[in-house]
């Protein structure tokens, strides 16, 4: 029984480590892609979630699932309590997740 408990805790630690490494890699890739992509200008408009989903041609429920699963690294701006997104940054984020 003791071995099962130890194995469980080791497995959980490894899973957490995998998640942290994946998040770090995704964040680094997103930063590098943003640096290299000239389309991500500061004049790019902020979009509401529905507008963004229309541009990306995805459902809002799919968008929220992805955003929730990647909440620490998802490119979002908080403008006075309202969440807004830049199309180029979100598109790069999706490319980095492929």
N, C-alpha and C positions, 0 to 999 in steps of 0.2 A: 504494500500500500504506500509506503514511504516513497518508493521509486516513482510511482505514478504521480504523486504530488510534486516531486522534484522535476519530473519530466514536463508536467503541465506548466510550472513556473518558468522553466528554461524556454519552452516553446513560446510563451507569452512575451518574454524578454526579447527573443529573436524576432518575433513579429513586430514589436515596437521599434526595434532597431531597423528593420527593413523599411518600415513606414517613414522613419526619420530620414534615412538615406534617400529614399525615393523623393520625399518632399524637398530635401536639400538639392538634389540633382535637378528636379523640375524648376525650382526657384533659380538656380544658377543658369540653366538653359534659357529660361524666360528672360532673365536679365541680359544675357548675351544676345539673344534674338532681338530684344528691344534696342540694344546699342547698334546692332547691324542694320536694322530695318529703318530706312529713311522715311517710311510712310507713317511712322508714329510721331507725328508732330504735336507740339503743345497746342496748336490751334484746332486739333481734332475735337469735334463736339462731344459732350457728355450725352449718353443715351440712357433712357429708362430701360428697365428689364424687358418690357414688351417690345420696345423698338429694337433692342439688341437681338432678341429672338427672331424678329421678322427679318433682319439683315442676315442673320446666320441660318435662317430657315430651319429652326429647331423649335420644339414645343417648349412652353414655359416650364412645364413639369420636368422635362429632361434637363433644362438649364438649371433649375433649382437643385436637382439631384447632384449634378456635377459641382455646382457651387458649394453645396453642403459638404460633399466628400473632400473638397479641397479648400476649405474655408480659410486656412492659414496662408495660402499662397495665391488665392484667386484675386485677379486684378480688379479691385472695386474702390470707388471713391465715396466717402461719406460727406455729402454736401448738406449741412444743416439737418442731419437726420435722414436725408433721402439718399438712397444708394443709386449711384450712377456709374456708367461703364464707358470705356473708350473701345470702339469696335476693333481697332488695330491691336490693342493689347490683349483683348479677349481672344481674337483670332490667333495670335501668337501663342497664347496659353493653350488653346486647343491643339495647335500644331505640335507643341512640346509634349502633349499627353499621348500622341499617336504612337 
